[in-house]
């Protein structure tokens, strides 16, 4: 994962990230969506989840990240 800087965040109500660990699937609520800028100047939208410390982590930084999902029954 390239080093990145968070430029802006917005709420991610009703979204989760799916991680596949062996045969198990785990879903975690997104903390927020973040507009990030990488060290090469490119930008991307990343879903963020809480890590083991106080800082959110980009889902795509995990090798077990599979996809984002809308939570069933979440309001639009």
Secondary structure by P-SEA (a helix, b strand, c coil): ccccccccccccccbbbbbbcccbbbbbcccccccccccccbbbbbbbbbcccccccccccccccccccccccccc
